[in-house]
């Protein structure tokens, strides 16, 4: 069961990175960075990056525990 969780977390990291890349690509199409749409995308991008960092940390801890 632990290995399944670790594999899920690895796949989730890939998904988060892909989502963040897609949001960034959409942000790159905007010229007006003060627009509400751009700012909403920026918040989403920050959120996705935070989720990525948290998941990567938890994955690292889980892998360290499993290695013991």
C-alpha positions in Angstrom: 0.0 0.0 0.0 2.9 2.4 0.8 4.4 1.8 -2.6 1.1 2.7 -4.3 0.9 5.9 -2.4 4.4 6.9 -3.4 3.7 6.0 -7.0 0.5 8.1 -6.8 2.5 11.1 -5.4 5.0 10.8 -8.3 2.2 10.9 -10.9 0.5 13.7 -9.0 3.8 15.7 -9.3 3.8 15.2 -13.0 0.2 16.3 -13.2 0.8 19.4 -11.1 3.8 20.4 -13.3 1.8 19.9 -16.5 -1.0 22.1 -15.1 1.4 24.8 -14.0 3.1 24.7 -17.4 -0.3 25.1 -19.1 -1.3 28.0 -16.9 2.1 29.7 -17.6 1.6 29.2 -21.3 -1.8 30.9 -21.0 -0.4 33.7 -18.9 2.2 34.2 -21.7 -0.5 35.1 -24.1 -1.7 38.1 -22.1 -0.2 41.5 -22.7 -2.1 43.3 -19.9 -0.7 41.9 -16.7 -3.1 44.1 -14.7 -6.2 42.4 -16.1 -8.4 40.4 -13.8 -8.0 37.3 -16.0 -4.2 37.5 -15.8 -4.2 38.0 -12.1 -6.6 35.0 -11.6 -4.2 32.9 -13.7 -1.2 34.1 -11.6 -3.0 33.1 -8.4 -3.7 29.7 -9.9 0.0 29.3 -11.0 1.2 30.2 -7.5 -1.2 27.7 -6.0 -0.1 24.9 -8.3 3.6 25.6 -7.5 2.8 25.5 -3.8 1.0 22.2 -4.2 4.0 20.9 -6.2 6.5 22.0 -3.5 4.4 20.4 -0.7 3.8 17.2 -2.6 7.5 16.9 -3.4 8.4 17.4 0.2 6.0 14.8 1.4 7.2 12.4 -1.3 10.8 12.9 -0.2 9.9 12.2 3.5 7.9 9.1 2.5 10.7 7.7 0.4 13.2 8.3 3.2 10.9 6.5 5.6 10.5 3.6 3.2 14.3 3.3 2.7 14.8 2.7 6.4 
